[in-house]
Amino acid sequence: MIIYGHRGARGEAPENTLAGFETAYRRGIRHFELDVQLSSDGVPVVIHDTTVDRTTGQQGKVASFTAAQLATMDARQNTAPWPDATGIPSLDQVLDACPEVLHYQLEVKPDARTRLNILCNRLTELIQRRRLFETVVVTSSDTWFLQQIKRRNRKIHTGYVAGRRFPRPVATALRMHCSYLIPSWRICSRDMVRQAHQLDMQVSVWTVNRIHDMLAMEDLGVNSIITDFPTSTHIYFDNRTVKLPRSSEMGNEASSQGQSAEAKA
């Protein structure tokens, strides 16, 4: 099971911050989901909301601040406790901080089309410049944005984020030429996963924080889960299977123990 850290590691450190990504990265996490928006000076920055209100305690739209201004804010509000101030990073900063990440899901939220158009250009340029075609999937629930990404470079992988069963998520993802289907775990079904796999789509579910729900998703056949607690989840899946000796080895061991006992007798 592939484990993606949600907004870095939202349950373990401040969401969508360098502190969160670096902490999970040092603990072995190599798959991340994060949110990308556009600063006032046209820089892709990593933050979930369209405003800075919830995570920084300040007020205003992300689009009203430069990347430098966003970096000086303290993004520790309404998230996991953290001892040191940590700002809103640029996407480039996150990529530089975690050089050996295997895969990112970069989610783009619906926004004004003029801004989405610019963000689409910036993400395309970044992926091309860094040669991230196999390391990044650009995801969104905004089908217009997904179409625009594909228009700019068909080599860029895209994913459709679905929160409802209707309109049909698999059909929508197929129409958008997506290689990923990213449904809420609450709407995911065995039939949905089967249909997506038949179309060569990866299925990644969000946001799964309880082990029994993760196991239920694994039973459905999903490829990956997105969780607020990636490091503890990673530990669970790494350690849940205890390797037992094969029966033949157990037999040989029992035999040798018996021979040893006879020799001592």
N, C-alpha and C positions, 0 to 999 in steps of 0.2 A: 504494500500500500504506500503510495507516494503522499507525503505530508507537506502541505503548503502553509507557511506562516501567514495568517490573516493580518493585513496591514502591518506586516513585519512580524510582531508577536504581541498582539493587542492585549492579551491577558497576562503578559509577563513583563511588559515594558511599555512606555508611551507609544501609542499607535503612530505608524507612518513617520517615525523619527529615526535618525542615525543611531541613537541609543538602542532602539528596539531591533533594528536590523543587525547591528554589530553584535549585540548580545546573543541573539539567536544563531547568528553565523558562527560565533566562537563555540557555540554548543553543538555544532554539527548540522544545522539546518541549511539545506542547499536549494530549497524551493520556496519562493515567496510570492504572495499576492499583495498588490499595493494599488493605490488610487492616484491618478495623475490629473492635474489641472494646470491652467495657464496663468502665470503671474501677469501683472500689468505691463511688464517689459518683455513679454513673449517667451518666458522660460518655463519649461515643464517642471512643475513642483509636485511634491508628494504630500497630498492631503485629501481626506475623504469628502468633507463638506464643501459646499460652494462659499461658505463664510468661515471666518476664523473664530467665531464666537464660542463654539462648544469646546474646542481643544486648547485655546489660548487664553480665554477670558477677556480678550479684546473684542472689538466689534468691527464689522465691515466685510465686504466681499473679498475673496481671494484675488479677484480680478482688479481690485483697487490698490494692491500693494506690489512693489517690486520684489524680485526674488531675494534681494539683499535685506529688505525690510522683513520679509517673512522669516528669514533665517535668524533674526534677532528676537523673535517672539518666543515665549516659553510655552511649548505645546504639551504640558503635563496635566492639563485639566481633563476631568471626566474620563480618565483612563487609568492604567495600572500605576501605582505609586512609584516614584523615582526620586532619588536624592538630588540629582543635579539638573539644572535647566537644560533644555534641549529644544532647538528650533525646528522650523519647517524646512526640510532639505529640498534641494533640487534633485531631479531624477538622476542627473549625472553624478551627483555626490553619492547617492545610494549605490549606483553601479560601481563607482570607484572603491567604495568602502568594502564591497563584497565581491571581489574579483573572480572567485571560483564558484559562484552560484550556478547551478545546473539549469534552472528555468525560472522565469518570472511570468506572472500574469499581471499585465498592466491594464487596470480597469479605468475606463473613461466614462464619467457620468454624463447624462443629458445636460446640454447647455445651449446657449444661443448659437445658431449655426455659424455665424461669423467667427466666433471664438473657437468652435469645434473645427472649423476649416483651418485656422492657423495652427491649432494643436495637432491636427492631423499631419500638417506639413512638418512640424517640429519632430514629431515621433518618427515619421518616415525618414527624415534626415538622420536622426540619432541612430536608428536601427541600421541604416545603410552604412553610416560612418563607423560604427562599432562592429559591424558584421554580426548582428544578433539575430539573424533569421531563424536559427534553430534554438535560440536561448529565450526568445520572447514570444508570447502570444498577446496581442492587443484585444481586449475584451470590452464589451459594452452591451447595454440593453437598447441602445439607440441604433436602430438598423441603418439609418442614413449615414451615421458615422462609420459603421462597419463597411458600407459600400464605398465610402470615400477612401478609406485605407486601402482597399483592394484596387481601386482605380489608380492609386499612386504607385503601388508595387504589389503585384500578385504573389510575390514570394513571401510576403509578411503573413504570418499565421494570425487568424482572428478567431474570436470565440463569442458566442451569443450568451449573455447573462439573462436567465429566466427566473422570475419570481412567481409566475402563475402558470397553471396548466393550459390556459387559453390566452392568446392563440397558441396552437400546438408548437412547443419549443423546438422539437426535432425538425419539423417542416420549415420553421423560420430559419434555423441555423443552416439547413440545406440550401434554402433560397439565397442566403447571404454568403454561400461558399465558405462556411466556417469549418475549421478543423477541430474546434473545441465546442462542446455544449457545457454550460456552467449553470445548472439549475440549483435552486434552493433545495437542501436535502429534504425539506418537508413535502415537496411536490415530486421528488424523484421516485420512479417506479421501475420494476424489473423490465417492463415492456419498453419504457423510455430508453433505458440503457441498452437493451437489445437492438432497438431501431438505430440508435446512434452508432453503435459498434458496427452494424451492418453497413453503415455509410462511412466507415473509417474515421469516426469522430471520437476523440477522447472525452470522457465524462468526468468533470471535476465538480464536486458538490460543496456548497457553502451553507452556513458556517456551522460546523459540527464540533461541539465541545464536550459531549458526553460519550464515554467509551462504548456504551451499549448502542448508541445511535451510530457510531463509527462502524461497529461490527455489523449492524444492520445494512449500512451502505456497502460495506465490503461484500456482504452476502448478495447484494443486488448486482455486483460486478463492476462498480464504478472504478475508474482508474486512479482517482486521487480525491483527497478531502482537503478543505481549507478550514483551518482551526485557529482560534485565539491562543491556544496553548501548544505550539508546535514542539517545543523541546520535551515536555512531559509525554506528549502523544508519541513522539519519535521513540522515546525510551520504552514505552509500553509495547509498541509493535516490534521493536528490536528484541525484547526480552520475553515475550509471551510464550514462545516455544522453547521448552527445555529439551535439549538433545539427549535422548536416552540411548543406551547401548543397544545395538541390534541383537536379536534373539540368539544368533549364532555366537556373537561375542559373549553374551551372558552365559551361554552353554559352555563355551571354552573356559570362561572364568570359573564357573562352578566346578568343572572337571578338574582344573588345576588346583583349586582349593581342596577338592576331595583327595587328589593325589598327595598334596602336601600333608593333609591330615593323616593319611595312611602311613606316610614316611615317618611322621612324628610318633605314630603309634608303634 
